[in-house]
């Protein structure tokens, strides 16, 4: 199994970088694209600055969620939660599938480091909440993308019904699974922690995840505007959530993450023309750099101070 995962990781890296390289090599209007960036006005630079200023807000939303999740095993203020989130970013970046992110956060616990496995499971619950939000908001986009003549309002209504059903059903489902003899300790802890969630807890986690998702969407829109990609309202509503869905469901290997984001941007924006596609790829790379490189620098500083 481990050998299969290693081969799959290598194949993903090759495919992602190969496809992205192909799209970059076959684009034939680099002079026009360069002229477009050179002509960027103050408004476009303000958009890029706004995207940069939102990256700490992005991490603050995650810190609020982390503080809420571990409140029973490690009460902390928001500054401590932010410190742990930044440190976890560094640990996640150097491990496959970012598996080290939540244990990395727990290493900075002041009193209960022995509960790192529980903290890891709680972090995974927060991750599931974020994934749920991404899927719910992408469902209407998927329907409209596959069936262009479908009603957006009906698609949104269907997604909202699914979200409400998930909120109501999840705690009850986990309580039914709680008594099973799980062989894997992490699975047992994960089910136990999810079983203790109330509907109120699930709603709070989803709202916190929604806030962070909104920041992601605004950041992406700002980088697209910086790169002179201006879509109409309907195209924006469909394209941006679909993009985040695709990068979420793609296996998360740090070495391939940049290429995966660029490759999906090329696929999603291709219908708007080659110039828009090239600019969208650059926007995805800029956004990855802002949301990854700078948190890593902060996380590295946290490591030296610890």
N, C-alpha and C positions, 0 to 999 in steps of 0.2 A: 504493500500500500504506500509506504514512504517513497519507494522508488517510482511508483506511478505518479505521485504528487510532484516529485522532482522533475520528471519528464514533462508533465503538464505545465509546470511553471516555466520551464525552458521554452516549450512550444508557444506559450502565451507571449513571452518576451519577444521571441522571433517574429511571430505573426503581427504583434502590435507595432513593433519598430519597422518591420518590413512594409506593412500597409501604409504607415505614416510616411516612411521614406519614399514609397512609390508616389503618393499624392503630392509630396513636396517636389519630387523630381519631375513630375509631369505637368506641374503648373507653369504656364508660359508668360505670365504678366508681372514678373517681379519688379520691373522698372515702374509700372503703374502703381503697384502696391507700395513701393518705397516712396514714391512721390506723394502718395496719400498720407503716409505717416509724417513725412516732412512738412506737409501742409496742415498738420493737426493744429487746431486752434486752442484757445484758452479753455473753452468748454470741454474739449476732449481730455485735456490734461487734468482738469478738475474731476472728470469722471474717474480717471485712473487714480487720482489722489483719494477720491471717495472710497474706491474699492480697497485701497490700502488701509485707510482709516477704519474700515469695517472688520478687518481681520481680528483685532482684539475683541470686538463685539461678538464675533463668531465664537471665539474661545470663551468669552464670558458666559454666553448661553450654555455652552457645554459644561462650564464650571458650576453653574446653577444646578444643572441636572445631576452632576456628580455629587454635589453637596447634598441634594435631596435623597439620592439613592443610598448613600453610605451614612445617613444621619444616625442610624441606630448603632452602628459599630464604630464610627469615628466622627463624632460631631466636630465641625470645623466652621470657620468663617469663610467668606467668599474669597478672600485673598489666599488662604491656604489651598482652597479648592482650585483656584487658578494656577497656583504653583504646581500642584500635582498634575493638572491637565497638560500643562506645557511640558513637564518632565515625561509624562506618558507619551507625548508625541514623539519625543526623541527615542524612547524605548521601542515604540511601535515601528518606527521607520527602519530600524536595523534588524527587525525580525520578520520572517515570512508571514504574509497575511496580516501583518500588524498585531500578531498574537501577544507581543510584549507590552502593548499600550496600557491595558488595565493593571496587570501586575506591576508595571513600572510606576503607576500612580500610587499603588499601595505601598511601595517601598518608602514613600515619604510620610506614611502614617506615623504619628507621634506615639500612639499608645497600643495599637492593635495590629502590628505587622504580621502576627500569626494568622490573621484573618484574610490573608491576601487572596486565597482561593474564593472565599465568599465575596470579597470586593470585586474580583474578576467576574464572577457570575452577575453581580449587580451591574457592573459596567456593560456586560453583554445585554442585559435587559434594556439599558438605556440605548444601546445600539439597535436593538430590535424595534424600539419605539421610533427611532429616527427612520429606519427602513420602512416601517409601516406608513409614516407620513409621506415619504417619497413615493411609495407605491400608490397610495390613495390619490395623491395629486397627479400622478402620471397616468392613471387609468383612463380618464377622459382623453388625455393626449394620445394614448395608444389607440383608442377607438377611432378618434378623428384622423389619426395618421393612416390607419389601415382602411378605414371606410370614410373617405373625404366627405360624403354626402350625409353622414350621420349627424344627429342633433347634439350639439355640445352640452346643452342644458340637461338633456336626458342622461348623457354620459356622466356629468357631474353629480346628478341626483343618485345614480347607481353607485358611484364611488362613495358618496357620503353614507348611503345605507350600509355599504360594506364596512365602512369605518366604525359606525355605531355598533354593528353586529360584532365586530372584532373586540371592541371595548367591553361589551357586555359578556361575551363568551370566553375571553381569555382567562380571567381569574377562575371561573368555574371549571374550565378545562384543565388548568394546572392543578387544581385541588383534586380532581379525579385521577390525575397521573401521579400525585404525590406519594401514594402508598405503594407504588410498584417497586420491586427490588432492582434498582438500577445498579449495574455492575460498575459503571464509570462514576467516580466520586464527583467530578465536575458536573455531570449531567444531573445527578441527584441534588446537588446544591442549587443548581440553576432552577430545577423544577420546584424545590422547596421555597426558594426566594420568590419565585413568580406566584406560587400558591398563596403567599401571604399578602400579595397585592390586592387592594380593594379597587372597585371601579373608580373611586375618587383618585387613587394613586395612579392608575392607568391614564386617566384624563389629564392629570397634572403632567405626567411624563410626555404625553402626546402634545400638550400645549407648549411645553418647553422645547420639544423637538421641532414643533411648527415654527417657533421663533427663530431657531437656528436655520431652518430650511429657508425661511423668508430672507435671512441675511445672505445665504448662498445665492438665492435667485437674484437679489439686488446686486450682489457683487458680479455675477456673471453678466447681467444686463449692462452694468457700468463698463466692464472690460470690452464688451461688444460695441458699445457706443464709442469708446476710445479708438477702437479699430474700424470705426465708420460703418459698422453693421447696424442698420436700422430696419427693423421688421415691423410690420403692422401688428396691431394688438392681438388679433387671433393667432397669427403665426408665432408670436411671442408666448402666448398662453400654451400653445401646443408644443413648441420646440424645446423650450428651456426645461420643463418638467421631464420630457422624454429623454433629454440628454442626461439629466441626473439619475434617472432610472437605469439607463444603460450602464453608466459607470459604476452604479451601486451593485448591480447583479453580476458584473464582470469580476472574476476572481481578483482579489486585491493583493498583488505582488508588488512591493515597493519599487523593484527594479523596472517594472513595466508600467507603473502608474501614469507617468508622464505621457508615454506613447499611447496608452489606452485612451486617455482623455483626448489627446489630439486626434486619434483615429476615429473615435465616436463623433467628435465635432465635424470631421470631414464627411462622415456618413450622413449625419443629421442635417447639415446645412448645404449639402450638395444640390438639393433641389432649388436653391436660391441662386445658383450660378457659381462659376469657378472663383470669381473675385471674392464673393461673400464667403465661400468655403475656406479660401486661404486666410482671409482675415479672421474667421471664426477659429481656425486652428491656432493662430497666434494668440487670440484672446484666451483660449483654453490653457495655453502654455503660461501666459501671464498670470492667470488666476491661480493655477497650480503653484507657481513660484511664490505668489503673495501668501497663499494659505498654507504652504508647506515650508518653504525656506526660512521665512521669518519666525514662525513658531519653533522651528528646529534651533535657530540661533538663540531664542529665549530659553528653550529647553536645555541647551548646552550650558548656558549661564547658570541655570538652576542646578545643573549637575555639579558644576564647580563650587557653587555656594553651599551645597549639601554636605 
